[in-house]
Amino acid sequence: MMGVSGFEPTFLVGLEAIRGQHGPGLAALAGRRLSGFALVRFVEDGDWYADCPVVLDFDGVQVEICHSKFDELSISWNAIDTTAPITGWEEYEELTPAWSGADERLESFVGQELREVALLEWRPSRPDVADGTLAVEFAFDTGRFHIANALDENSIEVGDAHREWVRHRLGRGAQPD
């Protein structure tokens, strides 16, 4: 899909579906170091193509996160080959997508040990179209970032999540904040 080698998303909707399918795997990342990451950028201008998955490598365990539509989230494991060229972009002949390990939001986290993973659920005080969407949050001793649904593409936010996100910690005995 999207010309990304190995990317065969299974989009799920809702906290329980994501937590049930991927909660244990995400929780098991705690204690590993973020050893690298990859995003798809256009060679011509360096812009991030946020429709493609965000790939994070935790000491050899690769988690691949991709949001779609208003509420869909796909998480896959060790499937995407970020060394393979991205193909099938004939409709965008003027742009050349390629994997990149450069992103100022994530670079400072490389080499750090992951302390905790949580699912963030958007629960605004006034209902909106994003109500119930999910983000995946990665917490380190020096800070945190989350990969969220920007209404049909990924976004990466660094720092504490907005107060209208409800944090659902993953792991043994984890309770929502």
SEFIFI-370626 format. One record per residue (C-alpha): residue in one letter; chain; x, y, z. Coordinates in nm, 2 decimals, decimal comma. Layout:
N
resn  chain  u  v  w
a  A  X  Y  Z
...
***
This chain:
177
resn  chain  u  v  w
m  A  0,00  0,00  0,00
m  A  0,12  0,35  -0,09
g  A  0,42  0,18  -0,25
v  A  0,57  0,10  0,09
s  A  0,73  -0,24  0,10
g  A  0,57  -0,47  0,36
f  A  0,30  -0,22  0,45
e  A  -0,03  -0,41  0,47
p  A  -0,24  -0,21  0,72
t  A  -0,52  -0,35  0,93
f  A  -0,71  -0,04  1,04
l  A  -0,90  -0,07  1,37
v  A  -1,14  0,17  1,54
g  A  -1,17  0,24  1,91
l  A  -0,98  0,21  2,23
e  A  -1,09  -0,15  2,31
a  A  -1,00  -0,28  1,96
i  A  -0,65  -0,12  1,96
r  A  -0,58  -0,21  2,32
g  A  -0,70  -0,56  2,28
q  A  -0,49  -0,62  1,96
h  A  -0,18  -0,42  2,03
g  A  -0,18  -0,32  2,40
p  A  0,05  -0,61  2,52
g  A  0,30  -0,55  2,24
l  A  0,31  -0,18  2,30
a  A  0,35  -0,23  2,67
a  A  0,64  -0,48  2,61
l  A  0,84  -0,20  2,44
a  A  0,90  -0,03  2,78
g  A  1,26  -0,07  2,89
r  A  1,39  -0,07  2,53
r  A  1,58  0,21  2,37
l  A  1,45  0,40  2,07
s  A  1,73  0,31  1,83
g  A  1,59  0,48  1,52
f  A  1,29  0,59  1,33
a  A  1,18  0,65  0,97
l  A  0,93  0,88  0,80
v  A  0,85  0,93  0,43
r  A  0,98  1,26  0,30
f  A  0,98  1,40  -0,05
v  A  1,33  1,42  -0,19
e  A  1,26  1,75  -0,38
d  A  1,16  1,96  -0,08
g  A  1,21  1,75  0,24
d  A  0,84  1,77  0,33
w  A  0,70  1,49  0,54
y  A  0,43  1,28  0,37
a  A  0,21  1,23  0,68
d  A  -0,02  0,98  0,51
c  A  0,26  0,71  0,53
p  A  0,33  0,52  0,84
v  A  0,57  0,64  1,12
v  A  0,82  0,36  1,18
l  A  0,99  0,34  1,52
d  A  1,27  0,10  1,60
f  A  1,31  -0,01  1,97
d  A  1,63  -0,22  1,98
g  A  1,52  -0,43  1,68
v  A  1,15  -0,43  1,75
q  A  0,99  -0,22  1,49
v  A  0,64  -0,07  1,54
e  A  0,47  0,10  1,25
i  A  0,19  0,35  1,32
c  A  -0,05  0,49  1,06
h  A  -0,38  0,68  1,10
s  A  -0,64  0,71  0,83
k  A  -0,98  0,87  0,79
f  A  -1,13  1,03  1,11
d  A  -1,08  0,74  1,34
e  A  -0,88  0,45  1,20
l  A  -0,55  0,34  1,33
s  A  -0,32  0,06  1,20
i  A  -0,03  -0,07  1,41
s  A  0,19  -0,33  1,26
w  A  0,51  -0,50  1,37
n  A  0,84  -0,56  1,19
a  A  0,67  -0,56  0,85
i  A  0,79  -0,25  0,67
d  A  1,12  -0,25  0,49
t  A  1,25  0,11  0,52
t  A  1,56  0,02  0,30
a  A  1,34  -0,06  0,00
p  A  1,25  0,22  -0,24
i  A  0,89  0,35  -0,24
t  A  0,73  0,26  -0,57
g  A  0,40  0,32  -0,76
w  A  0,40  0,70  -0,74
e  A  0,32  0,76  -1,11
e  A  0,04  1,00  -1,03
y  A  0,28  1,22  -0,84
e  A  0,56  1,23  -1,10
e  A  0,69  1,56  -0,97
l  A  0,76  1,43  -0,62
t  A  0,99  1,14  -0,52
p  A  0,91  0,98  -0,18
a  A  1,19  0,82  0,02
w  A  1,25  0,70  0,37
s  A  1,42  0,94  0,60
g  A  1,57  0,92  0,95
a  A  1,56  1,29  1,00
d  A  1,30  1,47  1,21
e  A  1,38  1,73  1,47
r  A  1,08  1,63  1,68
l  A  1,21  1,27  1,73
e  A  1,59  1,30  1,70
s  A  1,64  1,39  2,07
f  A  1,46  1,07  2,18
v  A  1,70  0,83  1,99
g  A  1,91  0,64  2,23
q  A  1,68  0,70  2,52
e  A  1,51  0,42  2,71
l  A  1,13  0,40  2,68
r  A  0,97  0,43  3,02
e  A  0,60  0,38  2,92
v  A  0,35  0,36  2,64
a  A  -0,01  0,48  2,66
l  A  -0,30  0,52  2,43
l  A  -0,45  0,86  2,43
e  A  -0,82  0,90  2,36
w  A  -0,95  1,24  2,25
r  A  -1,25  1,33  2,48
p  A  -1,32  1,70  2,43
s  A  -1,54  1,91  2,67
r  A  -1,75  1,99  2,36
p  A  -1,81  1,71  2,11
d  A  -1,63  1,74  1,79
v  A  -1,55  1,53  1,48
a  A  -1,23  1,40  1,64
d  A  -1,41  1,27  1,95
g  A  -1,28  0,92  2,04
t  A  -0,98  0,93  1,81
l  A  -0,66  0,77  1,94
a  A  -0,30  0,85  1,96
v  A  0,00  0,64  2,07
e  A  0,22  0,81  2,33
f  A  0,58  0,72  2,41
a  A  0,72  0,85  2,74
f  A  1,09  0,88  2,82
d  A  1,27  1,02  3,12
t  A  1,34  1,35  2,93
g  A  1,00  1,39  2,77
r  A  0,73  1,23  2,56
f  A  0,58  1,24  2,21
h  A  0,26  1,10  2,06
i  A  0,16  1,01  1,71
a  A  -0,20  1,12  1,66
n  A  -0,47  1,13  1,40
a  A  -0,47  1,47  1,22
l  A  -0,80  1,38  1,06
d  A  -0,68  1,14  0,78
e  A  -0,31  1,16  0,83
n  A  -0,05  1,13  1,11
s  A  0,08  1,41  1,33
i  A  0,37  1,40  1,58
e  A  0,34  1,61  1,89
v  A  0,62  1,65  2,15
g  A  0,55  1,73  2,51
d  A  0,26  1,68  2,74
a  A  -0,07  1,60  2,56
h  A  -0,35  1,85  2,56
r  A  -0,57  1,82  2,86
e  A  -0,86  1,68  2,66
w  A  -0,67  1,36  2,58
v  A  -0,75  1,08  2,83
r  A  -0,43  0,87  2,89
h  A  -0,48  0,49  2,90
r  A  -0,15  0,35  3,03
l  A  -0,05  0,01  2,89
g  A  0,10  -0,26  3,11
r  A  0,01  -0,46  3,42
g  A  -0,24  -0,29  3,64
a  A  -0,25  0,03  3,43
q  A  -0,54  0,26  3,49
p  A  -0,65  0,57  3,29
d  A  -0,52  0,91  3,42
***
